[in-house]
């Protein structure tokens, strides 16, 4: 550990557990940008390269099973050339669940470019037909977008928070009404064939010299349609006119993959998630910009109906 650094008391047991799982000494090097809860920590394994340790408070009975699911998805996708770091270990203490990943010497994409969008579209093609875990993001998106909460619920807290969105303001309420109307006649999705990253945004893309070298934070990965990840990526192309062409390319591919009604469901889900996040964290000043972007995304999609 660097001079003056002290791991939180909660991390002592985590680090001890990591040592027991990986079978070698683990030294805390420092914090990395990003990460929630305990955060992302760079550690050094004795005689080996650096690694990234993430830990979360253990609040659900099946949380370790979820981490093990992530490990299986990572191993499966890496075997097919998907550029996500290797999972070196997964474990749990009485208070935390953790996973340990290879450290990649690259930086999060500071912003999207047409070149990066093109590379990421190619990367999502590696997800085609690679669903290995029954963790269906597509069906959940349909339930969230239409308000029809039945069957397996991947994120109960998110579903409840989305149901409360109309109470935030008249602008938010009008947007939620529009989302529901657009998706009202969408049928339940078919079988989920693809691997889905489920958080496919620029700061989870590591780049070096303009090339994508890794896609990280795969912890919520599951099954569905890879159009889910393209829809997330599309949300981040509204920030500059230079990405208008890239957004058109993304939308075209999404429509090719799932058709208009499913594209509306995925767009609606992205809108609801993007609304819920800043409201949950008290960042109400950014909500008007989210509402404006959401209406633009719907306008552009409806124009193609």
N, C-alpha and C positions, 0 to 999 in steps of 0.2 A: 504494500500500500504506500502511496506517496506521503511524504511528511505532512502532518497536519490534517490528514484525512481520517475520518472515523466513520465506519459503517454504522447505520442505524442499528440499535439493539435488535430490532426485528430481523435484520439480515444475518446475524450471527448464526442462528439455527439454519437459515437457508444455505449459507456458505458451507456449513458442516454437512448438510444433506447433499449438496453438489459433490463434495469430496467423496462421500460414500457411494454416490452413483457412478461418477466418472473414474474413480480410483486413482486420483492424482491430486497433488496440492493445487489449490486455487488461490490466487492472489488478486485482491481488488486493485485495479489500476486507476479508475476514475469513472465519473459519470459521462454518459453520452447524451446528446441533445434528444429531446422528445421522450416519450414514454410516460405513462401515468402510474398512479399508485406508487409503488416503490421506485419505478422508473427503469431506465435501461442503463446497465453498468458494464463497463469494459473490464474483463478479468483476464488474467494470464494463467494458463495451465502449465504446470511444471514440464519443461522440455518440449512444449508445443507452442503453437501460434496463439494469438489472442482470441478471445471469444466474447460473446455478448450474453449477459445474464439478465433476464427479466423475471420479476416476481409480482404476483398479485395476491391480495388478501383472499383467504379461502372462505367464500361466503355461500357456496352452493355445494350440495352433496356430490354432484357429478363433475366437479371442476377438474379433478385429476383426469377423469375419463376424457374430458374435452381436450386437455393438453396432449394426451396420448393420441387422440384423433389427429390433432395437428401434426404430430410426429409422423404418423403413418402417411398423411397426405404429402408431407415434405419428402419423405423417402420415395414414395411412388412417383412424384412429379420430377424429382431430380433424376430418377432413372430414365426419364423421357426427355431430358435436356432442358427442363424448366429452370431458369436461373434464380433459384432461391437458395439461401445459405443452408448448409447441412445442419441438422438438429443433432447436437452432441449429447443431449440428455434431458430428461423430464423427471420431475419429482414433486413431492409435497411434504411439508411439515404440518404440524397441527394448525398453523396460522396462515401459511402461504402455499401457493402452487407456483412452480417456476419452470422455465425452460432455458436451455443453454444452446446458443447457435454460434456457428462460425462467424468471426468478425470479417467484414468485407471492407477493404481500404478504398472507400469511395464516398461520395457525398450525395445527399438527397438532391434530387433535381430542383434547382432554384426556381424554375418555371418550365412550363411545357413549351416545346417548339414543334413545328411541323415534322421535323426529323424524329424527335422523340415519340410523337404520336404514332408515326409510321412504324417505328421499332416495337412499340407496345402492342399495336394491332397484331404484328407478327407473333409476338410472345403469347398473346391470348389464343392464337391458333393451336399452340401446344396443349391447351386445356381441352380441346375438342374430344369428346368421348371418353374423358378420363375421370369421370365420377367414380369414386371408390368408397365414399362414406355417405350413409343415409342422413344427410344434414342439408335439407332441401331449401336453399335460399329462394328458389323461383316460386314455390308454393307459398312461402312466407311473404314474399313481395306481393303476391296477389291478395293475400288476406289483409296485409297492411294497407294496400292502395284502395281496396274496395271496402274496407271496414268489416269484412266477413271473417270474424275470428273463430275459426273452427279447426279441429285437428291439432297437429303438433305446432307449438308456438316456440320459435327459436329464441325470442327475446321478449318475455312477458312485460318487463319494465318499459321497454321501448314502446310496445303496443299500447300500454296504459298511458304513457306520456303523449303519444300521438293522438289518442282519443281526447285528451285535454287541450289540444292546440287551439281549437276554435274559441276558447275562453280568453286567449291572449289579447286579441285586438280584432277590430272589424276587418282590417286588411288581411290578417292571418285567417280569420274565419271565412272570408270570401275566397281566398286561395284554396283552402281545404275543401270548400264546397265545389270549386271548379275541378279539383283533382278527382273528387268522388264522382262527379258527373262524367268526366272523360272516361273513367274506368268502369262505369256502372254496368255496361253490358259485356265486359271482358270475361270470357269463360275461364275456368280453372286451367292452369297450364298443364301440358303433357308431361311425360316422364322427364326427369332431370338428367341429361346425359353427360354434362360437362363438369369439369372441376371449376369451382368458383373461388376466387381469392377473397372477395367480399369487402375489400378495403383498398381498391386499386386506384390510389391517388398519388399525385406527384411526390409527396414527401415519403412515400413508401417505395420509391424508385431510386436506386442508387446509380449514379452515373460517373464515368471517368472519360475525360476528353470527348464529351458529346455522345458517348455510347452507353447504353444501358448495360450494366454489369450484374445487377441483382434486383430482384423484387422481394421486399422484406415484409414483416408483420403479417404473416400468413395465418395468424392464430385463429381466425374465424372462418377458415376455408371449409368448403363443403361441396355440395352438388348443386346443379341447376343448369343455367345457360350462361355461357361466357359473355353473352350480350349484357349481363348484369355488370360485369367489370368494364365493358366498353361504355356503358351508360354512366358509370361513375366517372370515368375518364372524360367523357363528353361534358359533364358538369363543369369541369375545370378549364374549358376552352372558351368561356364567355368573357374572360378578363381582358382580352386584347383582340382587335380586329385581325391581327396577323394569324389568328388561329381559326378564322371563319371557315377556311377551306378544309382544315383538319377536322373541324366539327362536322362539316358536310360529309366527309369521308367516314367518320365514325357513325353518323346517323344512317348512312347508306348501308354500312355493314350490319348494323343492328337490325334494320328492316329486312335485310336479306336473311338473317338468322332466325328471326322470330315473328316477323310480320308486324302490322301497325298496332293491333290491340295489345299484344304483349309488350311492344315498345312503349306504349302509353302506360302500362302497369309499371314497367321498370323506371320510366321517367318520374311517375308519380311517387314511387317509393323513394327515389333519390331526393325528391323535393321534400317529402315529409321528414326524412332523416336529417336533411340539411337544416330544416326549420327547428326540429326538436333539439339538436345539439347545442346551438348558442343559447336557446331559451333555458335549457337545463342548467347551463353553466353561468347564467346571469348576464350573458353578453347581448343584451337586448338592443344595443346600438347597431348591431350588424343585421338585425332581422329585416329592416326595410330593403337592404340590398339583396338579401336572399329572396324576398318576395318578388322583387323586380326581375331577378334572374329566372325565377321559377316561371313567371308568366311568359317571359321570352322563350324559355324552353318549350312550354306548352304551345305557344303561338307557332313556333317553327315546326313542331311536330304536326299540329292540326292542319297546317297548310299543305301537308303531304298526304292527307287522308284521302 
